[in-house]
Amino acid sequence: MAEAYWTVGPGQGELRQAPVAPPGPGEVLVRTLTSAISRGTETLVHRHAVPEAVRPLMRAPFQEGDLPGPVKYGYLSVGVVEDGPEELVGRRVFCLYPHQTRYVVPATAVVRVPDDVPTERALLAGAVETAVNALWDAAPRLGDRVAVVGMGMIGASVAALLSGFPLGRLQVVDVDPRREELAARLGLELVTPEEAAGDCDVVVHCSASEAGLATALGLAGEEAEVIELSWYGTDAPRVPLGEAFHARRLTVRASQVGAVSAARRARRTTADRLGVALDALRDPRFDALLTGASDFAELPGTMADIASGRLPALCHVIHYPEES
């Protein structure tokens, strides 16, 4: 038997026993070392705030139960393979699995963590994979002027990857002065909306707010593109399509991680994309996104604290017992 975290009611979670069968051919048994709370999405799940119309689209790969709940939900897990194909046994792997002490999945559902990527940092693979897909959608070019609006976990991941591009200008825009330390650790220029430079070739919006979307559109240059990465849950934000929106021929384009960007879909699988993200996590700067940790046994209380805002977090790490 294993233990797993379930959301059982609005604002309520609990640990439950979970039977784990021996792995069959082509499967692996994984003992979890650590998992992470994806703050934005898992907070919506915790509150039972996922809109009914998108619940089928919001299913996690190994979710049990149906939204809004009771449901076993999550998708950031790193563990060690205890049984399965010889080339994987004893190896650390990343898997899009909920918070559970042990689990069995197809071997194709796990991706090896590079030896030089620390276990906790590897948890960021989900966020960085989203950022990789967004940049495949955005396709920034040599000398481009780029702004990233909103410096949460996704925005910071996008900006950190962009810092390796030969851009003409890169700014991260956020209204929260507490992001200054994070920006400094990532080597990024953080500005307020009033300080941000306009006439951008590409703007990536990650703030999940009306004001942030308005800022993103205001920073876009003529015929530029705003890549929308925000998830709004049950909110319906107003989009300022008046003023110069049409005159400047702007484009707002959705990006999300459910499918590989059309620009790479013919040549890359989701496993390939996840491998790109894990390779990028060799960069120690990403440790700045790991903002706290607690034990698996405390997970129901930790989830409630994060959902309420009592515990601020970008990527909150969950540690598992050595012998689970």
N, C-alpha and C positions, 0 to 999 in steps of 0.2 A: 504494500500500500504506500501511496504518496500522499502529500497534502497539497491542496490548491486553494487559491483565493477566489471567492465568488462575490459578486455584487448581488445581494438578495432583496434589496428594496431601495427606494430613493434615499441616498445618503447612508446606506447600511451595507456593510460587507462582513464576511466571515470566512474562516478557514474550514475546509471540508476534506474528508478523506477521499482519495481518488485511487481506484484500482488501476494497476499498471501490469499489463500482460507481458510475457517475454517477447522480445523482438522476433519477428519472422524474417524470411528471406528479403533482403533489400531494405531492412529497417535497422534503426539504431536505438539503443537505450541511452538516454542522456541524464546524467546527474547534474542538476543546476548548481552553478557556482554563484551566480548573481543575476538579478533581473533589474529592470528599471521601469519607473512609472512615466508613461508618456502623458505629460500633464494636461495638455489641451483635450485630447480625445478621451482619456480615461476619466477626467473630471466630468465630462458630459455623460459618460456611461454611469459614473457613480451617482450623478444627480437624476438619472433617468431622463435626460434632456436631449437624447438623440431623436431628431424628427422621424415620425413614422414612415414618411415617404422614402427616406434614405437608409432605413435600417438594414435592408438586404445588402446595400452597397457598403455598409459599415462593418460587415462581418469580418472578424479577425480570422486568419487562416486556420487556426485550431480552436476556435471558439466553441464552447459547449453552452447549450441553452440559447434562448432568443432574446434580443433586445426588446423591451428595456430590461428584462430580467425575470427571474434569477439567471445570471449569466457568468460564465468564466471567460474573462476578457483580458487581453494584453498581447504584446507582440515584441518585447525586447528581452531576450533571454540569452545568456551565455552559460554553457556547461561543458562537461567533459564526457566523451563517449565511453561508456562502460562495456557495451556489448554491441556487436554489429560487424560490418566489413573490417577486415584486418587493417586496412590503411587508415581507418578512422579511430580505432580503439586507442584510448589514451590521449586523443587530440582534443583541444578546445574548439568548440564550434559555436556559431551564432545561429539562433533559430527564432522565427516569428511565433513564439509560443507564449501562452499566458503564464502568470505567476504560479509555478508548481515545482515541487522539490525534485521529482523525477518524471520522465515522460518517454514514450516511444513514438517515433515519427519515421516516415520514409527517409532513407539516407539522402535522397535528393532534396529534402527540405532543410538540410543544415549546410552551412558554409564554414570551412575551416578558418579560424582566426590566425592571421600571420603570427609567427613566433615572437616578433618584436612589437606587437600591439598588446598592451596590458589588458587584463580581463575586464576591468571596469570601463576603460575607454572603448572597448569593443561594443559595449551596450549602445553607443551612439550611432552604430551602423544604420539603424532605422532612420534617424534624423538626417544623417549624411547622405543616405540613399535618396531620400526625398529631395535633398539639395542637388544631388547629381542629376536627378531627373529634371528638376527645374532649370538647371543650366543647359541641359540638352535641349529643352524647350526654348530657352531664351537665346541661346547661341551668341554670346557676346563676342565681339570682334576686336582685333588689334586697335588700340587707341580709344576704345569706347569710353564714354562717360556713363558711369553706372551708379545707381543709388539702391540701397536695400532699406526699406521702411519697416521698422519693427525688429527689435533685437532679442526676441525670444530664442528658444533652442533652434528652430528652423531658420530664422533670419540670421542668427549668428553662424550657423553651419554654412549657409549660402555665402555669407560674406567672407568667411574663412577660406572657402574654396576659391572665391573670386580673387582673393589677395594674391593668388599664384598666377593670375592671368596678366598679360601685358596690356593693362588698361591705361587709358589716359587719366582717369579719375575714378576713385571708389570712395563713397561715403555711406556710412550707416546712420540712419535717421531714427531717433527715438526721443520721446518726451520724458523718460524716466532717468534722472541723473544717476541713479544707482547702477545704471549700465556702464558707467564710465570705467569702472575697474575691469569689467569683462572685456570691454573694447581695448583697453590698454594691454591686457594679457594676450589678446588675439592680434595685437599690432594693427588695429583698425582705427580710422578716423570717425569718431562719433560726433554728430551735430544735432541740434534741435531743428524742427521744421523751419523755423525762421532763418536759421543759419545755412540751410542746405542750398547747394548750387543747383540751378535748373538746367534746362536744355539737355537733359539726359538722353542717351541713345536707348538705354534699357533701364527700367525700374522694376524691382522685385518687391511686391507688397506682402508682408508677413505679420502685420499688426493685429489683424482680426477686428478692426475698428473702422467706423465710418470716417472718422477724422484722418486716420492713416491712409485710407483709400483716396480721400480727397487730396491729401498731401502727395501721394504717389502720382496721381493724374496731373497735379500742378507742376511736378518736377519733370515730367516727360516732355521732351522736345518734339518738334514737328514730325509727324508720321512715326513717332516712337511707339514702343510696346510696353505695356504694364503687365507683368506676369503676376497673376493673383494666386498666392499660396495659402491664403487665410481660410480657416474653416469657421463658420459663423454659428453652427448649431441651429437653434430655433430662431435666431435673429434674422431680420430681413433688412440689411443695411441699405440706406439710400446712396445712390451713385450719382455724383454731380456731372451730368451729361450736358449741362448748359454751358454758358460762357464760351470758352475757346475749344471745347472738346471736338466739335465737328470741324471747325476752321483749321485746327492743327492735325486733323485726321488721325486721332489716337486710336490705339487698339488695346482692349483689355482681354487678356487671354488666361484661361484657367490652366492650372498645372496641378497634378496630384499623382501620387505614387502607385495608384492601383494598376496602371498599365505603363509599360516602358514608353518613353517619349516616342512619338511617331518618327522623329528624326533618326532614331536608332533602332526602332522595333524590328526591322528586317535583319539586323546584324547582332543584336544583343538580347539575351534573355534576362529575366528578373534576377537569376543567380549571377549572371555576368555583372549586372548593375550593382548588386550587393557586394560582389568582389571588388569593384572599383571603390566603393565606399570604405570597405575594410582596409584597402591599400592606402587610401587617403588618411586613415586614422593612425598611420605611423607618425604623424605630426603631433608632437606632445602639446601643442597649443590647445588642442581639443579638450585637454583635461580641465580647462577653465569652465566647461559646460557642466561638469559634475559638481553639483552644488549641495550635496548632503547624502547621508546614508542612514539606514536603520535595518533592524533584523526582520527576517521573514515573519517571525511570531508576532511582530508589532504591526503588520501590514494593514489590518482593518483600521486601526487608529491613525496610522500614517496617511492612508488614502483620504480619510475624513479631514485630517488637518490640511492636506494639500488642496482638497476641493473647496474648503472654507476660506483659504487664504492665510490661515494661521501659520502655515509652514510654506514660505516662499521657495520655489524651486524651479530650475530649468530641467535638469535631469536628476531625479532622486533615485539613488541606488538602493537596492534591497539585497542584503547579505543572507546567504543560506547556511545552515549548519553543515559542518564538514562531513558528518555522517548523517545523511537524511534518509 
